[in-house]
């Protein structure tokens, strides 16, 4: 199962400058970190890219991939692939932001841009074992890379969507360490109930990543390039590559 690289990014609508408006510069560092992580993923030598993120239900999306930011104040649609005349935006927020990120980045000339062969949404309530099994299914026998979209807790302050929860900072710090160290056990051990209480959108996608890497085997190295909680929501950007 030749997984060769993975990137982890968050999926806030405000990542898109046109949605953020005058506040766009507040997330410039996050935007740059995402661009670098996605460029490294696309320049990994993978033959194809799969994308996984949170969604209202678990399902696969096949190309062409079509999402819209209209629910977040920007009447702009994003797509990968040639749209059919009857195509309608159907991607959830996480995969819409993933599509937007992939459309922004052009890697260096070392390798051709690999195609995005599939996008997957995992429901927030997905059982950890099911998330791991999903990641372990992987792709075909070609080298592939995985883009993972997921936010941390949304309970990091009085202005946070989930207000303040004293457990949130420790939870997010644990995720940050796991992403930096490629600690599969830590990610697989994330508690589904606690994650739901802290309004974590990334738990199932992160566990799918851990399942994919465990199934792939080999030695891996990780780099955490962003960890902060602007607006009371924890965001992480990380790159994983074979050592």
MIDOSE-1310 file (N, C-alpha, C; in nm, 2 decimals, decimal comma, always signed):
residues 243
xxxx	+0,09/-0,12/+0,00/+0,00/+0,00/+0,00/+0,09/+0,12/+0,00; +0,13/+0,17/-0,12/+0,24/+0,27/-0,13/+0,20/+0,42/-0,10; +0,15/+0,44/+0,02/+0,13/+0,58/+0,05/+0,26/+0,65/+0,07; +0,28/+0,76/+0,00/+0,41/+0,82/+0,01/+0,42/+0,95/+0,08
xxxx	+0,31/+1,02/+0,10/+0,31/+1,15/+0,17/+0,17/+1,19/+0,22; +0,16/+1,27/+0,32/+0,03/+1,33/+0,36/+0,04/+1,47/+0,41; -0,06/+1,54/+0,40/-0,06/+1,68/+0,45/-0,19/+1,70/+0,53; -0,18/+1,77/+0,64/-0,30/+1,80/+0,72/-0,32/+1,95/+0,72
xxxx	-0,44/+1,99/+0,69/-0,48/+2,14/+0,69/-0,61/+2,15/+0,76; -0,64/+2,27/+0,81/-0,78/+2,30/+0,86/-0,87/+2,35/+0,74; -1,00/+2,37/+0,78/-1,09/+2,41/+0,67/-1,19/+2,52/+0,71; -1,14/+2,63/+0,77/-1,23/+2,74/+0,80/-1,26/+2,82/+0,68
xxxx	-1,38/+2,86/+0,66/-1,42/+2,95/+0,54/-1,33/+3,07/+0,54; -1,29/+3,12/+0,65/-1,21/+3,25/+0,66/-1,07/+3,23/+0,60; -1,03/+3,10/+0,57/-0,91/+3,08/+0,50/-0,91/+3,14/+0,36; -1,02/+3,15/+0,30/-1,04/+3,22/+0,17/-1,04/+3,37/+0,19
xxxx	-0,95/+3,44/+0,14/-0,94/+3,59/+0,16/-1,07/+3,66/+0,13; -1,14/+3,62/+0,02/-1,26/+3,69/-0,01/-1,37/+3,68/+0,09; -1,37/+3,56/+0,16/-1,47/+3,54/+0,27/-1,43/+3,62/+0,39; -1,30/+3,62/+0,42/-1,25/+3,70/+0,54/-1,26/+3,85/+0,52
xxxx	-1,25/+3,90/+0,40/-1,26/+4,04/+0,38/-1,15/+4,11/+0,44; -1,18/+4,22/+0,52/-1,08/+4,30/+0,58/-0,99/+4,23/+0,68; -1,04/+4,11/+0,73/-0,97/+4,04/+0,83/-0,88/+3,93/+0,77; -0,86/+3,93/+0,64/-0,79/+3,83/+0,57/-0,65/+3,81/+0,61
xxxx	-0,58/+3,93/+0,64/-0,44/+3,92/+0,68/-0,42/+3,85/+0,81; -0,53/+3,84/+0,89/-0,51/+3,78/+1,02/-0,48/+3,63/+1,01; -0,51/+3,57/+0,89/-0,48/+3,43/+0,87/-0,37/+3,41/+0,76; -0,30/+3,51/+0,73/-0,19/+3,50/+0,63/-0,09/+3,39/+0,66
xxxx	-0,05/+3,38/+0,79/+0,05/+3,28/+0,83/-0,01/+3,14/+0,81; -0,14/+3,12/+0,84/-0,21/+2,99/+0,82/-0,22/+2,96/+0,67; -0,25/+3,06/+0,60/-0,27/+3,04/+0,45/-0,14/+3,00/+0,39; -0,03/+3,06/+0,43/+0,10/+3,03/+0,37/+0,14/+2,89/+0,41
xxxx	+0,12/+2,85/+0,54/+0,15/+2,72/+0,58/+0,08/+2,61/+0,50; -0,05/+2,64/+0,48/-0,13/+2,54/+0,40/-0,08/+2,53/+0,26; -0,04/+2,64/+0,20/+0,01/+2,64/+0,06/+0,14/+2,56/+0,05; +0,23/+2,58/+0,15/+0,35/+2,50/+0,15/+0,33/+2,35/+0,17
xxxx	+0,24/+2,32/+0,26/+0,21/+2,18/+0,29/+0,15/+2,11/+0,17; +0,05/+2,18/+0,10/-0,01/+2,12/-0,02/+0,09/+2,11/-0,13; +0,18/+2,21/-0,15/+0,28/+2,20/-0,26/+0,37/+2,08/-0,23; +0,41/+2,06/-0,11/+0,50/+1,95/-0,08/+0,43/+1,82/-0,11
xxxx	+0,30/+1,81/-0,08/+0,22/+1,69/-0,11/+0,22/+1,66/-0,26; +0,19/+1,77/-0,34/+0,18/+1,75/-0,48/+0,31/+1,72/-0,55; +0,42/+1,76/-0,48/+0,55/+1,74/-0,54/+0,62/+1,62/-0,48; +0,54/+1,53/-0,42/+0,59/+1,41/-0,35/+0,63/+1,30/-0,44
xxxx	+0,59/+1,31/-0,57/+0,61/+1,20/-0,66/+0,49/+1,10/-0,66; +0,39/+1,13/-0,59/+0,27/+1,04/-0,59/+0,20/+1,04/-0,73; +0,14/+0,93/-0,76/+0,07/+0,92/-0,89/-0,07/+0,97/-0,88; -0,13/+0,98/-0,76/-0,26/+1,03/-0,74/-0,28/+1,08/-0,60
xxxx	-0,38/+1,17/-0,58/-0,41/+1,23/-0,45/-0,55/+1,19/-0,41; -0,56/+1,15/-0,29/-0,70/+1,14/-0,23/-0,71/+1,24/-0,12; -0,84/+1,29/-0,10/-0,87/+1,39/-0,01/-0,98/+1,34/+0,09; -0,96/+1,36/+0,22/-1,05/+1,32/+0,32/-1,08/+1,44/+0,42
xxxx	-1,20/+1,46/+0,45/-1,24/+1,56/+0,55/-1,37/+1,52/+0,62; -1,41/+1,61/+0,71/-1,54/+1,59/+0,78/-1,66/+1,63/+0,69; -1,77/+1,57/+0,72/-1,89/+1,60/+0,64/-2,02/+1,56/+0,72; -2,13/+1,60/+0,68/-2,25/+1,56/+0,75/-2,28/+1,41/+0,74
xxxx	-2,23/+1,35/+0,64/-2,25/+1,20/+0,62/-2,12/+1,14/+0,56; -2,10/+1,02/+0,58/-1,99/+0,95/+0,52/-2,02/+0,91/+0,37; -1,94/+0,96/+0,28/-1,96/+0,92/+0,14/-1,84/+0,95/+0,06; -1,84/+0,90/-0,06/-1,73/+0,92/-0,16/-1,78/+1,02/-0,26
xxxx	-1,70/+1,11/-0,31/-1,73/+1,20/-0,42/-1,63/+1,16/-0,53; -1,68/+1,15/-0,65/-1,60/+1,12/-0,77/-1,59/+1,25/-0,85; -1,48/+1,25/-0,94/-1,46/+1,37/-1,02/-1,58/+1,38/-1,12; -1,61/+1,50/-1,16/-1,55/+1,63/-1,12/-1,59/+1,67/-0,98
xxxx	-1,51/+1,74/-0,91/-1,53/+1,78/-0,77/-1,58/+1,92/-0,77; -1,69/+1,95/-0,71/-1,76/+2,08/-0,72/-1,82/+2,12/-0,59; -1,77/+2,24/-0,54/-1,81/+2,29/-0,41/-1,84/+2,44/-0,43; -1,91/+2,49/-0,33/-1,95/+2,64/-0,33/-1,92/+2,70/-0,19
xxxx	-1,88/+2,82/-0,19/-1,87/+2,90/-0,07/-1,98/+3,00/-0,05; -2,09/+2,98/-0,12/-2,21/+3,07/-0,11/-2,26/+3,07/+0,03; -2,27/+2,95/+0,10/-2,32/+2,95/+0,24/-2,24/+3,04/+0,33; -2,12/+3,08/+0,29/-2,03/+3,15/+0,38/-2,01/+3,29/+0,33
xxxx	-2,10/+3,34/+0,24/-2,09/+3,48/+0,20/-2,02/+3,51/+0,07; -1,97/+3,40/+0,01/-1,89/+3,43/-0,12/-1,96/+3,34/-0,23; -2,03/+3,41/-0,32/-2,09/+3,33/-0,43/-2,00/+3,28/-0,53; -1,90/+3,21/-0,49/-1,80/+3,15/-0,58/-1,80/+3,00/-0,57
xxxx	-1,79/+2,94/-0,68/-1,78/+2,79/-0,68/-1,64/+2,75/-0,72; -1,59/+2,64/-0,66/-1,46/+2,58/-0,69/-1,48/+2,44/-0,74; -1,39/+2,41/-0,83/-1,40/+2,28/-0,89/-1,26/+2,22/-0,94; -1,26/+2,09/-0,94/-1,14/+2,02/-1,01/-1,21/+1,93/-1,11
xxxx	-1,17/+1,94/-1,23/-1,22/+1,86/-1,34/-1,33/+1,94/-1,42; -1,36/+1,89/-1,53/-1,45/+1,95/-1,62/-1,60/+1,93/-1,58; -1,67/+2,04/-1,54/-1,80/+2,02/-1,49/-1,90/+1,99/-1,60; -2,00/+1,91/-1,57/-2,11/+1,88/-1,66/-2,21/+2,00/-1,66
xxxx	-2,29/+2,02/-1,77/-2,38/+2,13/-1,77/-2,48/+2,12/-1,65; -2,51/+2,00/-1,60/-2,61/+1,99/-1,49/-2,54/+1,98/-1,36; -2,41/+2,00/-1,35/-2,34/+1,98/-1,22/-2,39/+2,09/-1,12; -2,40/+2,04/-0,99/-2,44/+2,13/-0,88/-2,33/+2,11/-0,77
xxxx	-2,30/+2,22/-0,70/-2,20/+2,20/-0,59/-2,26/+2,10/-0,49; -2,17/+2,01/-0,45/-2,22/+1,91/-0,35/-2,12/+1,88/-0,24; -1,99/+1,93/-0,26/-1,89/+1,90/-0,16/-1,93/+1,97/-0,02; -1,90/+1,90/+0,09/-1,91/+1,97/+0,22/-1,80/+2,07/+0,23
xxxx	-1,81/+2,15/+0,34/-1,71/+2,26/+0,36/-1,57/+2,21/+0,36; -1,54/+2,10/+0,43/-1,40/+2,06/+0,44/-1,34/+2,03/+0,30; -1,42/+1,96/+0,22/-1,37/+1,92/+0,08/-1,37/+2,04/-0,01; -1,46/+2,13/+0,01/-1,46/+2,26/-0,07/-1,33/+2,34/-0,04
xxxx	-1,29/+2,35/+0,08/-1,17/+2,42/+0,11/-1,05/+2,34/+0,06; -1,06/+2,21/+0,07/-0,95/+2,13/+0,01/-0,94/+2,15/-0,14; -1,05/+2,16/-0,21/-1,05/+2,19/-0,35/-0,99/+2,33/-0,38; -1,03/+2,42/-0,30/-0,97/+2,56/-0,31/-0,82/+2,56/-0,29
xxxx	-0,77/+2,49/-0,19/-0,63/+2,48/-0,16/-0,55/+2,42/-0,28; -0,61/+2,31/-0,33/-0,54/+2,24/-0,44/-0,54/+2,33/-0,56; -0,64/+2,41/-0,58/-0,64/+2,50/-0,70/-0,54/+2,61/-0,69; -0,50/+2,65/-0,57/-0,41/+2,76/-0,55/-0,26/+2,72/-0,57
xxxx	-0,23/+2,59/-0,55/-0,09/+2,55/-0,54/-0,04/+2,49/-0,67; +0,08/+2,53/-0,72/+0,14/+2,46/-0,83/+0,28/+2,43/-0,78; +0,31/+2,30/-0,77/+0,44/+2,25/-0,72/+0,55/+2,29/-0,82; +0,67/+2,26/-0,78/+0,79/+2,28/-0,87/+0,79/+2,18/-0,98
xxxx	+0,89/+2,19/-1,06/+0,89/+2,11/-1,19/+0,95/+1,97/-1,17; +0,98/+1,93/-1,04/+1,04/+1,80/-1,02/+0,95/+1,69/-1,06; +0,82/+1,71/-1,04/+0,72/+1,60/-1,07/+0,60/+1,67/-1,14; +0,53/+1,59/-1,22/+0,40/+1,64/-1,27/+0,30/+1,65/-1,16
xxxx	+0,20/+1,73/-1,18/+0,09/+1,75/-1,08/+0,01/+1,62/-1,08; -0,01/+1,55/-0,97/-0,09/+1,42/-0,98/-0,23/+1,45/-0,98; -0,31/+1,37/-1,04/-0,46/+1,39/-1,04/-0,52/+1,36/-0,90; -0,63/+1,43/-0,87/-0,71/+1,40/-0,76/-0,81/+1,29/-0,80
xxxx	-0,80/+1,17/-0,75/-0,88/+1,06/-0,79/-1,00/+1,04/-0,71; -1,01/+1,09/-0,59/-1,12/+1,07/-0,50/-1,12/+1,16/-0,39; -1,24/+1,20/-0,34/-1,26/+1,28/-0,22/-1,36/+1,20/-0,13; -1,34/+1,21/+0,00/-1,42/+1,13/+0,09/-1,45/+1,22/+0,21
xxxx	-1,58/+1,21/+0,25/-1,63/+1,28/+0,37/-1,65/+1,17/+0,48; -1,61/+1,20/+0,60/-1,64/+1,11/+0,71/-1,73/+1,19/+0,81; -1,84/+1,13/+0,85/-1,93/+1,19/+0,94/-1,86/+1,21/+1,08; -1,89/+1,32/+1,15/-1,82/+1,35/+1,27/-1,83/+1,23/+1,37
xxxx	-1,95/+1,16/+1,37/-1,97/+1,05/+1,46/-1,91/+0,92/+1,42; -1,83/+0,92/+1,31/-1,77/+0,80/+1,27/-1,69/+0,73/+1,38; -1,72/+0,60/+1,40/-1,65/+0,53/+1,50/-1,50/+0,52/+1,47; -1,41/+0,54/+1,57/-1,27/+0,54/+1,55/-1,22/+0,41/+1,47
xxxx	-1,27/+0,30/+1,50/-1,23/+0,18/+1,43/-1,27/+0,19/+1,28; -1,39/+0,24/+1,25/-1,43/+0,26/+1,11/-1,34/+0,36/+1,04; -1,30/+0,47/+1,11/-1,21/+0,57/+1,05/-1,08/+0,50/+1,01; -1,03/+0,42/+1,10/-0,90/+0,35/+1,08/-0,91/+0,26/+0,96
xxxx	-1,02/+0,18/+0,96/-1,04/+0,09/+0,85/-1,05/+0,16/+0,72; -1,12/+0,27/+0,72/-1,13/+0,35/+0,60/-0,99/+0,39/+0,55; -0,91/+0,44/+0,63/-0,78/+0,49/+0,59/-0,69/+0,37/+0,55; -0,71/+0,26/+0,61/-0,63/+0,14/+0,57/-0,67/+0,08/+0,43
xxxx	-0,79/+0,11/+0,39/-0,83/+0,06/+0,25/-0,74/+0,12/+0,14; -0,70/+0,25/+0,16/-0,61/+0,31/+0,07/-0,66/+0,32/-0,07; -0,56/+0,32/-0,16/-0,59/+0,34/-0,30/-0,55/+0,21/-0,38; -0,52/+0,22/-0,50/-0,48/+0,10/-0,58/-0,33/+0,08/-0,56
xxxx	-0,27/+0,02/-0,65/-0,12/-0,02/-0,63/-0,03/+0,09/-0,67; -0,08/+0,21/-0,71/+0,01/+0,32/-0,75/+0,05/+0,40/-0,62; +0,16/+0,47/-0,63/+0,20/+0,56/-0,52/+0,09/+0,67/-0,51; +0,05/+0,70/-0,38/-0,06/+0,79/-0,36/-0,02/+0,88/-0,24
xxxx	-0,09/+1,00/-0,24/-0,07/+1,09/-0,13/-0,21/+1,13/-0,08; -0,21/+1,18/+0,05/-0,34/+1,20/+0,12/-0,34/+1,34/+0,17; -0,44/+1,42/+0,13/-0,47/+1,55/+0,19/-0,58/+1,53/+0,29; -0,56/+1,57/+0,42/-0,65/+1,56/+0,53/-0,70/+1,69/+0,58
xxxx	-0,83/+1,71/+0,58/-0,88/+1,84/+0,62/-0,95/+1,82/+0,76; -0,91/+1,90/+0,86/-0,98/+1,88/+0,99/-0,94/+1,99/+1,09; -1,03/+2,05/+1,16/-1,01/+2,15/+1,26/-1,00/+2,08/+1,40; -0,94/+2,15/+1,49/-0,93/+2,10/+1,63/-1,05/+2,15/+1,71
xxxx	-1,03/+2,17/+1,84/-1,14/+2,20/+1,92/-1,19/+2,34/+1,89; -1,32/+2,36/+1,91/-1,38/+2,49/+1,89/-1,43/+2,55/+2,02; -1,35/+2,53/+2,13/-1,38/+2,57/+2,26/-1,27/+2,64/+2,33; -1,20/+2,73/+2,26/-1,08/+2,79/+2,31/-1,09/+2,94/+2,34
xxxx	-1,20/+2,97/+2,41/-1,22/+3,11/+2,45/-1,36/+3,15/+2,45; -1,39/+3,27/+2,51/-1,53/+3,31/+2,53/-1,59/+3,34/+2,39; -1,51/+3,37/+2,29/-1,57/+3,40/+2,16/-1,57/+3,28/+2,07; -1,53/+3,17/+2,12/-1,52/+3,05/+2,04/-1,66/+3,00/+2,01
xxxx	-1,68/+2,92/+1,90/-1,82/+2,87/+1,87/-1,87/+2,78/+1,99; -1,78/+2,71/+2,06/-1,83/+2,63/+2,17/-1,80/+2,69/+2,30; -1,77/+2,82/+2,31/-1,74/+2,89/+2,43/-1,61/+2,83/+2,49; -1,59/+2,83/+2,62/-1,46/+2,79/+2,68/-1,48/+2,65/+2,75
xxxx	-1,39/+2,56/+2,72/-1,39/+2,44/+2,78/-1,24/+2,41/+2,83; -1,22/+2,39/+2,96/-1,09/+2,38/+3,01/-1,01/+2,26/+2,96; -1,08/+2,17/+2,90/-1,01/+2,05/+2,85/-0,96/+2,07/+2,71; -1,00/+2,18/+2,64/-0,97/+2,20/+2,50/-0,82/+2,22/+2,47
xxxx	-0,76/+2,30/+2,55/-0,61/+2,33/+2,52/-0,53/+2,20/+2,53; -0,55/+2,12/+2,63/-0,47/+2,00/+2,65/-0,50/+1,90/+2,53; -0,63/+1,89/+2,49/-0,66/+1,81/+2,38/-0,59/+1,85/+2,25; -0,59/+1,98/+2,22/-0,53/+2,04/+2,10/-0,37/+2,02/+2,11
xxxx	-0,32/+2,04/+2,23/-0,17/+2,02/+2,24/-0,13/+1,88/+2,21; -0,22/+1,78/+2,26/-0,19/+1,64/+2,23/-0,20/+1,61/+2,08; -0,29/+1,67/+2,01/-0,30/+1,65/+1,86/-0,18/+1,71/+1,79; -0,14/+1,83/+1,84/-0,02/+1,90/+1,78/+0,10/+1,81/+1,79
xxxx	+0,12/+1,75/+1,91/+0,24/+1,67/+1,93/+0,23/+1,54/+1,84; +0,11/+1,49/+1,83/+0,10/+1,37/+1,75/+0,12/+1,39/+1,60; +0,08/+1,51/+1,55/+0,10/+1,54/+1,42/+0,25/+1,57/+1,39; +0,32/+1,63/+1,49/+0,46/+1,66/+1,47/+0,55/+1,54/+1,48
xxxx	+0,50/+1,44/+1,56/+0,59/+1,32/+1,58/+0,54/+1,20/+1,51; +0,44/+1,21/+1,42/+0,38/+1,10/+1,36/+0,35/+0,99/+1,46; +0,28/+1,03/+1,56/+0,24/+0,94/+1,67/+0,10/+0,88/+1,64; +0,11/+0,76/+1,58/-0,02/+0,70/+1,53/-0,10/+0,66/+1,65
xxxx	-0,04/+0,61/+1,76/-0,12/+0,57/+1,88/-0,19/+0,68/+1,94; -0,13/+0,80/+1,94/-0,20/+0,91/+2,00/-0,32/+0,95/+1,92; -0,31/+0,95/+1,79/-0,42/+0,99/+1,71/-0,53/+0,88/+1,71; -0,49/+0,76/+1,71/-0,59/+0,65/+1,72/-0,66/+0,65/+1,86
xxxx	-0,59/+0,70/+1,96/-0,65/+0,70/+2,09/-0,74/+0,82/+2,12; -0,76/+0,91/+2,02/-0,85/+1,03/+2,05/-0,99/+0,98/+2,08; -1,05/+1,03/+2,19/-1,18/+0,98/+2,23/-1,29/+1,05/+2,15; -1,38/+0,97/+2,09/-1,48/+1,02/+2,01/-1,58/+1,11/+2,09
xxxx	-1,61/+1,07/+2,21/-1,71/+1,14/+2,29/-1,65/+1,28/+2,33; -1,53/+1,28/+2,38/-1,46/+1,40/+2,41/-1,45/+1,49/+2,29; -1,41/+1,43/+2,18/-1,39/+1,51/+2,06/-1,52/+1,58/+2,02; -1,63/+1,51/+2,03/-1,76/+1,57/+2,00/-1,80/+1,68/+2,10
xxxx	-1,77/+1,66/+2,22/-1,80/+1,76/+2,32/-1,72/+1,89/+2,30; -1,60/+1,87/+2,24/-1,51/+1,99/+2,22/-1,53/+2,04/+2,07; -1,63/+1,99/+2,00/-1,66/+2,03/+1,87/-1,54/+2,02/+1,77; -1,47/+1,91/+1,78/-1,36/+1,88/+1,70/-1,41/+1,82/+1,56
xxxx	-1,37/+1,89/+1,45/-1,41/+1,84/+1,32/-1,31/+1,74/+1,26; -1,19/+1,74/+1,32/-1,08/+1,66/+1,25/-1,06/+1,52/+1,30; -1,13/+1,48/+1,41/-1,09/+1,35/+1,47/-1,10/+1,24/+1,38; -1,21/+1,22/+1,31/-1,22/+1,10/+1,22/-1,12/+1,11/+1,10
xxxx	-1,11/+1,22/+1,03/-1,00/+1,23/+0,93/-0,86/+1,20/+0,98; -0,83/+1,25/+1,10/-0,69/+1,23/+1,15/-0,68/+1,08/+1,18; -0,78/+1,01/+1,23/-0,77/+0,87/+1,25/-0,76/+0,79/+1,12; -0,83/+0,84/+1,02/-0,81/+0,78/+0,89/-0,67/+0,79/+0,84
xxxx	-0,61/+0,90/+0,86/-0,47/+0,92/+0,83/-0,38/+0,82/+0,90; -0,40/+0,81/+1,03/-0,33/+0,72/+1,11/-0,34/+0,57/+1,06; -0,47/+0,54/+1,02/-0,49/+0,41/+0,97/-0,42/+0,38/+0,84; -0,42/+0,48/+0,75/-0,35/+0,47/+0,62/-0,20/+0,46/+0,64
xxxx	-0,14/+0,53/+0,73/+0,01/+0,52/+0,76/+0,04/+0,39/+0,82; -0,04/+0,35/+0,92/-0,01/+0,22/+0,98/-0,02/+0,11/+0,88; -0,11/+0,11/+0,79/-0,13/+0,01/+0,69/-0,01/+0,01/+0,59; +0,04/+0,14/+0,56/+0,15/+0,15/+0,46/+0,28/+0,10/+0,52
xxxx	+0,30/+0,12/+0,65/+0,42/+0,07/+0,71/+0,54/+0,16/+0,68; +0,65/+0,12/+0,73/+0,77/+0,20/+0,71/+0,79/+0,31/+0,81; +0,90/+0,38/+0,80/+0,94/+0,49/+0,89/+0,89/+0,62/+0,83; +0,83/+0,71/+0,91/+0,78/+0,83/+0,87/+0,83/+0,95/+0,95
xxxx	+0,84/+1,07/+0,89/+0,88/+1,19/+0,97/+0,77/+1,29/+0,95; +0,75/+1,37/+1,05/+0,64/+1,47/+1,05/+0,70/+1,61/+1,08; +0,63/+1,71/+1,03/+0,66/+1,85/+1,05/+0,53/+1,92/+1,08; +0,52/+1,98/+1,19/+0,41/+2,07/+1,23/+0,45/+2,21/+1,20
xxxx	+0,38/+2,27/+1,10/+0,42/+2,41/+1,06/+0,33/+2,52/+1,11; +0,22/+2,48/+1,17/+0,12/+2,58/+1,22/+0,04/+2,51/+1,33; +0,02/+2,58/+1,44/-0,06/+2,54/+1,55/-0,10/+2,66/+1,63; -0,23/+2,70/+1,61/-0,28/+2,82/+1,68/-0,43/+2,81/+1,69
xxxx	-0,49/+2,90/+1,77/-0,64/+2,89/+1,78/-0,70/+3,03/+1,76; -0,68/+3,09/+1,65/-0,75/+3,22/+1,62/-0,90/+3,20/+1,62; -0,97/+3,30/+1,67/-1,12/+3,29/+1,68/-1,17/+3,17/+1,77; -1,08/+3,12/+1,85/-1,12/+3,02/+1,95/-1,13/+2,88/+1,89
xxxx	-1,08/+2,86/+1,77/-1,08/+2,72/+1,70/-0,93/+2,68/+1,67; -0,90/+2,56/+1,71/-0,76/+2,52/+1,69/-0,74/+2,47/+1,54; -0,63/+2,52/+1,48/-0,59/+2,49/+1,35/-0,45/+2,43/+1,35; -0,43/+2,32/+1,27/-0,30/+2,26/+1,26/-0,27/+2,24/+1,11
xxxx	-0,14/+2,26/+1,08/-0,09/+2,23/+0,94/+0,03/+2,14/+0,96; +0,03/+2,03/+0,90/+0,14/+1,93/+0,91/+0,17/+1,86/+0,78; +0,29/+1,82/+0,77/+0,34/+1,74/+0,65/+0,40/+1,61/+0,70; +0,36/+1,50/+0,65/+0,41/+1,37/+0,68/+0,48/+1,31/+0,55
xxx	+0,60/+1,26/+0,57/+0,66/+1,20/+0,45/+0,74/+1,07/+0,50; +0,76/+0,98/+0,41/+0,84/+0,87/+0,44/+0,99/+0,91/+0,47; +1,04/+0,85/+0,58/+1,17/+0,89/+0,62/+1,28/+0,83/+0,53
